[in-house]
Amino acid sequence: MQKILTLLLVLGLITFAMPNIYAQDENAVEEVTTAVEEVKEEAVETVAAATEESAGALQVIKKYFIQGGWGFMSTVLICLILGLAFCIERIITLNVASTNTDKLMRRIDEKLKEGDIEGAKEVARSTNGPTASVMFEGLKNAKEGPEAVERAITSYGSVQMGLLEKGLVWIALFIAIAPMLGFMGTVIGMIQAFDKIEAAGDIRPDVVAGGIKVALLTTVFGLIVAIILQIFYNYIVSKIDSIVNKMEDASVSLVDILATNNVFRK
């Protein structure tokens, strides 16, 4: 009898509590839905504001570009486009040339331990990058002794260095030309301002403001182009230095591996 009463009491409590639980669940769902909607609205507003700001910035740049004069501003823009083209080409080439040097040297060491020097050459030949090319040249001269290997590595390493640095002179040229063109536009703008002063016979702000504004705009855009290209140039130079360091380390390791596997004595 006590068990039956206890069971009925538990059932009664559950029946009484269920509507409250459902009500709480519904309230929780409504709160979550409301929060999600608020987040969506904030995200949409943020994206819209960012889009408007971007569009506004582009319009400002376009306006100042036109005010700076098509002559010099177009030449500065050409410097930017050509400089970026060379930078992108170098970055892509250097990323392709980056080789996993440790993995390459392990594979060459495995082949030489097996006495398969032709297999080691094939590993170097089938691997992309300047490091693998230098290793291949060193392996080709392995039978002639360590001095021949070092000479081959040094000579071919210089060739690969030239290939890695290809195009850098043009990037440096555009970095130098862009601000020069801007300064030239500045000088021409100041000359125009003084011509207007001479024609008007009076120094008034409305007379000289236009020429001075053109002068400053050409300088600003020339410096911006030079700064952008300089950042890319420094990145490319650091990338080349990294590849060259790996190449030098691999060259030293190759001579040690050849000596360890008694290739020079064969």
N, C-alpha and C positions, 0 to 999 in steps of 0.2 A: 504494500500500500504506500509506503514512504517513497519507494522508487518511482511509482506512478505519479505521485504528487510532485516529486522532484523533476520528472520528465516534463510534466505539464507546465511547471514553473519556467523551465528552460525554454520551452516552445513559446510561451507567452512573452518572455523577454526578447527572444529573437524576432517574433512578430512585431513587437513594439519598436525594436531598434532598426528594422529593415528600412522603413520609410525615411528615417533620419539619415541612414547611410546613403540611400539613393539620392536624397536631397543634397547631401554634402558632395557626393560624386558629381551631380549635375552642376552645383556651384563651382566645383573645381574645374570641370570641363569648360564652363562659361568663362572663368577667369583665365584659363590657358588660351582659349580662343581669342579673348580680348587682347591678351598680351601679344599673341602672334600677329593679330591685325595691326596693333600699334607698331610693332617692329617692322612689318611690311611697309606701313605708311612712312615711317622714318627713313627706311632704306630707299624708297622711291623718291622722297624729298631730297635725300643726300645725293643720289645719282643725278637728279635733275639740276641741283645746284652746281655739282661738279661739271656737268655738261655745259651749263650756262657760263661758268667761269672759263672753261676751255675755249668756248666759242668767243667770249669776250676778249680773251688774251690773244687769240688768232686775229681778231679784228683790229686790235691795237697794234700788233706787229705789222699787219698789212698796211695800216694807215701810215705808220712811221716809215715803213719801207718805201711807200710811194712818195711821201714828203721828202725823203732823203735824196730823191732824184734817181731816175732809172739808169743813168749812165754808170755811175760808180757803184750803186747798190747792186746792179745786175752783175758786175764783175766780181764783187764780193760774194754774191750768191753762187756764182760759177765756181769760185775757189772752194766754197763749202761743199758743193755737190761733188766736184772732182776729188777733193781731199777725203770725203767720206767714202767715195767709191774705192780709192786705194786702201783706206783703212779696213773696210769690210773684206776686201780681197785678201789682205794680209792676215787678218784675224782668222778667216776660214782656212787659209793655207796652213797657218801655224797650228791650228787645232787639229787638222788632219795629220800634220807632221809629228804631233806629240805621240810618242811611243811609250808603251809600258816597258821601260828599260830593264827592270828587274826580271820580268817574265821572259824577255828576249834573251838575256844572259843566261838564265836557267836552262832554256831550251838548247842554246848553243853548248853549254857545259855538259848537258846530258848526251848530246850527239858526240862530243869529243871524248867523253868517258867511254863511249862505245867504240871509239876509234873511227867514227864515221865523219871525217872532215868534210866530205862532199855533202853529207846531210846537214852539217852546220852551215855550210855555204847556202844551201837551199832555204834553210830557216831564215837567214839574213836577207836573202834575195826576195823571199815572199812576204817580208814584213815591210810595211810602209814607214816612211820617215827617214830623216837624214842620219839618225843614229844607226839604223839597220844598214844603210848604204855604206857608212864608214866601216862598220863591222865586216861587211862583205869584202871590202877592199883589203882590210887587214887579213882576213882568212885566206884570200887569194895568194898572199905573199907569205903564208905561214911556213912553207917548206924552205924558205930562204933565210930564216933566222929572225930573231927578235928585232934587230936593227931594221931589216926590210919592212917588217910589220909596222914599226913606229913611223918610218918614213912614209909609208903608204897612208897611214891614218892621218898624219900631219898634213900631207898634200891634199888628200881628198877632203879632210875636214875644212880646209880653207875654201875649197870649192863650195861645200855645203853652207858655209857661213855666208858666202856671197849670195847664194840662192835665198837664204833666210832673210837677208837684209834687202832683197830686191823690192824696189818701190818706196823705201823709206826716204830717199832723197826727194821724191816728189811730194810726199807728205810734209817734209820739212820746208820745201819751197812754198807750199800753200800757206803754211803757218807763218812764214815770213812775209808773203805778199799781201795777205788779207789786211793786217793792220796798216801796212804801207799805203794800200789803196784808200783805207779809211782816213789816214792822215793827209793824203793828197786831196781827198774830197773836202777835208777840213780847211786846207789852205785855199782851195778854190772858193769855198763858201765864204771865207773871210774876205777874199778879194772882191767877190760880188757885193758883200756888205759895204766895203769901202767905196766901191763904185756907186752904190746907191746914196751913200753919204755925200759923195762928191757931186752927184747929180742934183740931190735935194738941197745941198748947201746948208744942211742942218743935221745935227745928231739927235734924232728922236728914236725912241724904242721901236715904234712901228716901222721905221725905215730899215733898221739893222737887224731886227729880230728874225726875219725870214732867213737871211743868209747865215747868221750864227746858228740857227736851229739846224739847217741843212749840214753845216760843218760838224756839229756835235753828233748828229745822227749817223753820218758816215763813219765817224771814229768809233762810236759805240758798236755798230754792226761789225766793223772790221775786227775789233777786239773780241767780240763774242765768237766769231768764226775761229779766230786764232786759239781761243781758250778751248773750244770744243775739240778742235783737231789736236791740240797739244795733249789733252787727256788721252785720246786714242793712241797718239804717238808713244806716250810713256808706257801705256799698257802693252803695246806691241814690242817695244824695246825690252821690257821686263820678261815678256813671253820668250823672246829670242834668247835672252840671257839664261833663262831656265833650261831651254832646249840645249844650248851650248854646254852648260854645266853637266847635264846628263850625258851628253856626247863624250865629254872629256873623261868623266868617271867610267863610262862604259869602255872607253879606249884603254884605260889603265887596267880595268878588270879583264879585258880580252887578252892582253899580254900575260897577265898572271894565270889565266885559265889555260892558255896554250902551254905555258911553262909547266904548270901542275900536271897536265895530261901528257907531258913528254912529246909534244908535237914537234918541237924544234930538234929533237934527237932522231927523229925518223928520217 
